[in-house]
Every structure is written in structure tokens, then in C-alpha cells.
Amino acid sequence: MNKWKKELSFIFALLMVAVLTACGSTGEETQGEQAGPETEVSSEVNSEEITIGQILWAENIAVTNMWKAILEEKGYNVKLNLLDMGVTMSALETGDLDVSLEIWLPVQDANYLERYQDTVYFSEATWFDNAKVGLVVPTYLEEVNSVEDLNEHKELFDGEIIGFDPGAGTMEVTQDLIEDYSLEFELLASSEPAMLGALANAITNEEPIVVPLWSPHWAFSKHDLKFLEDPQKTFGGVEKIHHATRHGFQEEYPKVSEWFNNWKMDDQEIGELIEYVESAEDPFDGAVKWIEENRDLIDEWVK
């Protein structure tokens, strides 16, 4: 399985080219039509940009483009900044970024909460309440069902866990898990698309692979996957997804802050949104289409 490193490097290189040549598809440069004066909700609508951090994770691309579309309908000027998780939190602290829409607690992003709780606002409100994180393998690996089984099958996986963004909280928790279980494994960092490409390639060839993954995620509907049991609960149990803003944002944008607090989605809704965004040529257009078909839900948030 040494070929994994070569394949992963190749996939990651292709990803970087794609990001540099087509970053507009993340919604960063896409501007929705500005709504007329009748849609403005308060004096907080102004010419200043609301900057939202975006990470190259499927659900993050989906919800950032969704909120860009919703806010621009209301007359706000919104920009999506493509960043990794570590830079996102630092930018919120310095005020160079206004919003991050995806903070996983109580476990995955606990390190960021501890580090920035005095300088960044973390919402008590959650927008998804049934998230799960853990190590995942294809279901055809019948002999591997628990994290405790991994060392016994170390050679099967070439002693490698194929990971994603090095700044992600889940990557740090995965490293903790390696230590907690004394796993003789190396965690390889790359990106979510590179990791998912490696996963798809392994499944096509019915080869072994283990990755850190989370639900909600479209990968579970596309592939037959299973979470490995985690007896020590290093990954925790049920995770909830919050948002975070720079200090002062709530006072400057009370209406938007209220809408973020009203925001709630279930598995079906987030799954469908991700599908619309993934299938569209431009993620922003996919988000707009989903919004048009879910007006009643959106109205509950922005009432």
C-alpha cells in the first residue's frame, strides 16, 4: 500500500491546480443580484462586506453559499474567504473575518474554543444537533469493526490513516486517538477532496483504507461505509454544530445574528443542500436553487 502516498500526492496536486484556477466556483467571487430597497430589513444593511470563512469541506461549501445567497437577497454585501480552520479562527480573533459557520462541539473543535473563547464569540445556538465523527472503513472490511482492531491489521492498511486538512479539529482528535489506543499508524494530512478521492479509488478496487470522516456527509450515501467503534470515546458521542463571529459583530449586525441563531437543519435538509451544491456547475447557483425550493424553511430563520 505504499502506492497510497504517491496517489494521495497526485490527487492533492490536482486539487491545488483546480482551486487556483477555479476558486470562483466556491462562491468567493460570485455576487448575487442585490435586492431592492423593499427587501432591506434595517439600517444595518450597508455597503460594508460581511466576510464569511469558507473551508473546502462539502457541507461548509454548501452552507456558506446558502447564507451568501440568503443575505444578498436581503441587501447585504457578502464575501466568502477560502481559508483553513486555523487561519479562520485567527482571523476572527483579529477581526479580519466576520463569521465562521461551522464549529463542532463538544469535542472536535474544543481546542479552538479553549484557545479563543475570550477573543471570539462562540454561539450557544446550534444549527445541526446530530453530527458524528470517527474513523471509517468500507463495509467489506468485515474483520475490522473497532479502533482496537487496527493494530492487528496494521499491514493491511500499511500503517496509514488517510486524513484531510492539517488544521482541522478532527485531525487533532485523530492524532489524540492514535495516542490513546497506542496505534502503530501514521496520520497523513492532505485535504478533504484528496481524502475522498483516495477513499473512492480504494472502494473501486475493493482495497483497505481507513479515514476520519463525519456525518452529515454525502460520502455515506455514495459508498457503503461504517464507523469503527471507539470504546474510549476519544471522538466523543453526538456532536453539535455551532457558528462563531468576531467580537462586535452581534452589535453591528443584530438581525443577521438573530437569523444565525434561528438556523436549524436536519439530516435530510443538509443532505439535499449538499447534493444541490455538489451537482451545480457553480455552488452558489446550486444553493440558490435549493433556497427557492425551501422558502418555508428559510422564512423560519429570517422571520
C-alpha positions as CSV (number, residue, x, y, z in Angstrom):
1,M,0.0,0.0,0.0
2,N,3.0,2.4,-0.4
3,K,1.2,3.5,-3.6
4,W,-1.2,5.4,-1.4
5,K,1.3,8.1,-0.7
6,K,2.0,8.5,-4.4
7,E,-1.7,8.5,-5.3
8,L,-2.5,10.9,-2.5
9,S,0.2,13.3,-3.5
10,F,-1.0,13.2,-7.1
11,I,-4.7,13.8,-6.1
12,F,-3.6,16.6,-3.8
13,A,-1.6,18.3,-6.6
14,L,-4.6,18.1,-8.9
15,L,-6.7,19.6,-6.2
16,M,-4.4,22.6,-5.8
17,V,-4.4,23.3,-9.5
18,A,-8.2,23.1,-9.5
19,V,-8.5,25.5,-6.5
20,L,-6.2,28.1,-8.0
21,T,-7.8,28.0,-11.5
22,A,-11.5,27.8,-10.3
23,C,-11.7,29.3,-6.9
24,G,-14.6,31.4,-8.1
25,S,-16.7,28.2,-8.0
26,T,-16.6,28.2,-4.3
27,G,-18.7,31.4,-4.3
28,E,-15.9,33.7,-3.3
29,E,-16.2,35.8,-6.4
30,T,-19.8,35.2,-7.3
31,Q,-22.1,38.0,-6.4
32,G,-25.8,37.5,-6.3
33,E,-28.2,40.2,-7.5
34,Q,-28.7,42.9,-5.0
35,A,-32.2,43.1,-3.7
36,G,-34.2,46.3,-4.0
37,P,-34.8,48.7,-1.1
38,E,-38.0,46.9,-0.2
39,T,-36.0,43.9,1.0
40,E,-33.8,45.8,3.4
41,V,-34.6,44.9,6.9
42,S,-32.8,47.6,8.9
43,S,-30.2,50.3,8.9
44,E,-27.6,47.6,9.5
45,V,-27.7,46.9,5.7
46,N,-24.9,49.0,4.3
47,S,-22.1,48.9,1.8
48,E,-19.7,47.1,4.1
49,E,-18.9,43.5,3.3
50,I,-19.8,40.7,5.6
51,T,-16.9,38.2,5.3
52,I,-17.6,34.5,5.9
53,G,-14.9,32.0,6.2
54,Q,-15.2,29.0,3.9
55,I,-13.4,25.7,4.2
56,L,-13.1,23.1,1.4
57,W,-15.5,20.7,3.1
58,A,-18.6,19.6,1.3
59,E,-21.1,20.8,4.0
60,N,-19.2,24.0,4.6
61,I,-19.2,25.0,0.9
62,A,-22.9,24.2,0.9
63,V,-23.9,26.3,4.0
64,T,-21.6,29.3,3.2
65,N,-23.0,29.6,-0.3
66,M,-26.5,29.2,1.1
67,W,-26.0,32.1,3.6
68,K,-24.3,34.2,1.0
69,A,-27.4,33.9,-1.2
70,I,-29.9,34.5,1.7
71,L,-28.1,37.6,2.9
72,E,-27.6,39.1,-0.5
73,E,-31.3,38.7,-1.1
74,K,-31.8,40.9,1.9
75,G,-29.4,43.6,0.6
76,Y,-26.2,42.7,2.3
77,N,-22.8,42.6,0.6
78,V,-21.2,39.2,1.3
79,K,-17.8,37.8,0.5
80,L,-16.6,34.2,1.1
81,N,-12.9,33.9,2.1
82,L,-11.4,30.5,1.4
83,L,-9.3,29.6,4.5
84,D,-8.3,26.6,6.6
85,M,-9.7,26.2,10.1
86,G,-6.7,27.5,12.0
87,V,-6.5,30.7,9.9
88,T,-10.3,31.1,10.2
89,M,-10.1,31.2,14.0
90,S,-7.1,33.6,14.0
91,A,-8.9,35.9,11.5
92,L,-12.0,36.0,13.7
93,E,-9.8,37.0,16.7
94,T,-8.2,39.9,14.8
95,G,-11.4,41.0,13.2
96,D,-10.2,40.3,9.7
97,L,-13.1,37.8,9.3
98,D,-16.7,38.3,10.5
99,V,-18.2,34.8,10.6
100,S,-17.4,31.1,10.7
101,L,-20.4,28.9,10.2
102,E,-19.0,25.6,11.3
103,I,-17.8,24.9,14.9
104,W,-18.1,21.3,16.1
105,L,-18.6,20.8,19.8
106,P,-18.1,19.5,22.4
107,V,-15.1,17.5,21.1
108,Q,-13.9,18.2,17.6
109,D,-13.2,22.0,17.9
110,A,-12.8,22.0,21.7
111,N,-9.1,23.1,21.2
112,Y,-10.3,26.2,19.3
113,L,-12.9,27.0,21.9
114,E,-10.3,26.8,24.7
115,R,-7.8,28.9,22.8
116,Y,-10.2,31.6,21.5
117,Q,-13.1,31.7,24.0
118,D,-12.1,35.2,25.3
119,T,-11.5,36.7,21.9
120,V,-14.1,35.1,19.6
121,Y,-17.8,34.8,20.1
122,F,-19.0,31.1,20.0
123,S,-22.8,30.8,19.7
124,E,-24.8,28.8,22.2
125,A,-27.2,28.2,19.4
126,T,-26.6,25.1,17.1
127,W,-27.7,24.6,13.5
128,F,-27.2,20.8,13.5
129,D,-27.7,18.6,16.5
130,N,-26.9,15.0,15.4
131,A,-23.4,15.0,14.0
132,K,-21.0,12.1,14.4
133,V,-17.2,11.8,13.8
134,G,-14.9,8.8,13.8
135,L,-12.7,6.6,11.8
136,V,-14.4,5.0,8.9
137,V,-13.7,2.0,6.7
138,P,-15.6,0.3,3.8
139,T,-18.2,-2.3,5.0
140,Y,-16.4,-5.0,3.0
141,L,-13.7,-5.0,5.7
142,E,-15.7,-7.3,7.8
143,E,-12.8,-8.1,10.2
144,V,-12.2,-4.5,11.2
145,N,-15.1,-3.1,13.3
146,S,-13.3,-1.2,16.1
147,V,-10.4,1.1,16.6
148,E,-8.9,-1.6,18.7
149,D,-8.8,-3.9,15.6
150,L,-6.4,-1.6,13.7
151,N,-3.1,-2.7,15.1
152,E,-3.9,-6.3,14.4
153,H,-4.4,-5.4,10.8
154,K,-1.7,-2.8,10.5
155,E,-0.1,-4.3,7.4
156,L,-3.4,-4.4,5.7
157,F,-3.6,-0.6,5.9
158,D,0.2,-0.1,5.5
159,G,0.1,1.6,8.9
160,E,-1.6,4.7,7.4
161,I,-4.8,6.7,8.2
162,I,-5.6,8.9,5.2
163,G,-6.6,12.3,6.6
164,F,-7.5,15.7,5.3
165,D,-6.8,19.4,6.3
166,P,-4.0,19.5,8.9
167,G,-5.6,22.5,10.7
168,A,-9.0,20.7,11.3
169,G,-10.0,19.9,14.8
170,T,-10.9,16.3,13.8
171,M,-7.3,15.8,12.6
172,E,-6.0,16.8,16.0
173,V,-8.6,14.5,17.7
174,T,-7.5,11.7,15.4
175,Q,-3.9,12.2,16.5
176,D,-5.1,12.0,20.1
177,L,-6.9,8.8,19.2
178,I,-3.6,7.3,17.8
179,E,-2.0,8.0,21.2
180,D,-5.0,6.8,23.3
181,Y,-5.1,3.5,21.6
182,S,-1.3,3.2,21.0
183,L,-1.9,2.7,17.3
184,E,1.1,1.9,15.2
185,F,-0.3,4.2,12.5
186,E,0.7,7.4,10.8
187,L,-1.9,10.1,10.1
188,L,-1.4,11.5,6.6
189,A,-2.6,15.1,6.1
190,S,-4.0,16.3,2.7
191,S,-7.4,17.8,2.0
192,E,-11.0,16.6,2.1
193,P,-11.2,16.2,-1.7
194,A,-7.9,14.3,-1.8
195,M,-9.0,12.1,1.1
196,L,-12.3,11.3,-0.6
197,G,-10.6,10.6,-3.9
198,A,-8.4,8.1,-2.2
199,L,-11.4,6.6,-0.5
200,A,-13.3,6.3,-3.8
201,N,-10.3,4.7,-5.5
202,A,-9.9,2.2,-2.7
203,I,-13.5,1.2,-2.9
204,T,-13.4,0.8,-6.7
205,N,-10.6,-1.7,-6.3
206,E,-12.0,-3.2,-3.0
207,E,-8.8,-2.3,-1.2
208,P,-8.4,-1.5,2.5
209,I,-8.5,2.1,3.7
210,V,-9.3,4.0,6.9
211,V,-10.1,7.7,7.1
212,P,-11.5,10.1,9.6
213,L,-15.0,11.1,8.5
214,W,-18.1,12.8,9.8
215,S,-21.8,12.8,9.3
216,P,-23.6,14.6,7.8
217,H,-21.6,13.9,4.6
218,W,-22.6,12.8,1.1
219,A,-19.9,10.0,1.2
220,F,-22.3,7.8,3.3
221,S,-25.0,7.9,0.6
222,K,-22.5,7.2,-2.2
223,H,-20.4,4.5,-0.5
224,D,-21.1,1.6,1.9
225,L,-19.1,2.8,4.9
226,K,-19.1,2.1,8.7
227,F,-17.8,3.9,11.7
228,L,-15.3,2.0,13.8
229,E,-16.3,1.5,17.4
230,D,-14.4,3.9,19.7
231,P,-14.7,2.3,23.2
232,Q,-12.6,5.1,24.8
233,K,-14.9,7.8,23.3
234,T,-11.9,9.8,22.0
235,F,-14.1,11.2,19.3
236,G,-16.9,11.8,21.8
237,G,-20.5,11.0,21.1
238,V,-23.1,13.2,19.4
239,E,-21.5,16.4,18.1
240,K,-23.4,19.7,17.6
241,I,-22.5,22.3,15.0
242,H,-22.4,26.0,16.1
243,H,-21.3,29.2,14.4
244,A,-18.8,31.8,15.6
245,T,-18.3,35.5,14.9
246,R,-15.8,38.2,15.7
247,H,-16.4,40.3,18.7
248,G,-18.7,43.3,17.9
249,F,-20.5,41.5,15.0
250,Q,-23.6,41.0,17.1
251,E,-23.9,44.6,17.9
252,E,-23.2,45.8,14.4
253,Y,-25.5,43.1,12.7
254,P,-28.1,42.2,15.3
255,K,-30.6,41.0,12.7
256,V,-28.1,38.7,10.9
257,S,-27.0,37.4,14.3
258,E,-30.6,36.6,15.2
259,W,-31.0,34.8,11.8
260,F,-27.9,32.7,12.5
261,N,-29.4,31.7,15.9
262,N,-32.7,30.7,14.3
263,W,-31.0,28.5,11.8
264,K,-31.7,24.7,12.1
265,M,-31.3,21.9,9.7
266,D,-31.8,18.1,9.9
267,D,-30.1,15.3,8.0
268,Q,-32.4,15.4,5.0
269,E,-32.2,19.1,4.6
270,I,-28.4,19.4,4.8
271,G,-28.0,16.3,2.6
272,E,-30.2,17.8,0.0
273,L,-28.5,21.1,0.1
274,I,-25.1,19.4,-0.3
275,E,-26.4,17.5,-3.3
276,Y,-27.7,20.6,-5.0
277,V,-24.4,22.4,-4.4
278,E,-22.3,19.5,-5.5
279,S,-24.2,18.9,-8.7
280,A,-24.3,22.5,-9.8
281,E,-21.6,24.0,-12.1
282,D,-21.3,26.9,-9.6
283,P,-22.0,26.1,-5.9
284,F,-23.7,29.4,-5.5
285,D,-26.3,28.6,-8.2
286,G,-27.0,25.2,-6.5
287,A,-27.6,27.0,-3.2
288,V,-29.9,29.5,-4.8
289,K,-31.9,26.7,-6.4
290,W,-32.2,24.9,-3.0
291,I,-33.4,28.1,-1.3
292,E,-36.1,28.6,-4.0
293,E,-37.4,25.2,-3.2
294,N,-37.3,25.6,0.6
295,R,-38.8,29.0,1.2
296,D,-40.9,28.0,4.1
297,L,-37.8,26.8,6.0
298,I,-35.7,29.9,5.1
299,D,-38.6,32.1,6.3
300,E,-38.5,30.4,9.7
301,W,-34.9,31.5,10.0
302,V,-35.2,35.1,8.7
303,K,-38.6,36.0,10.1
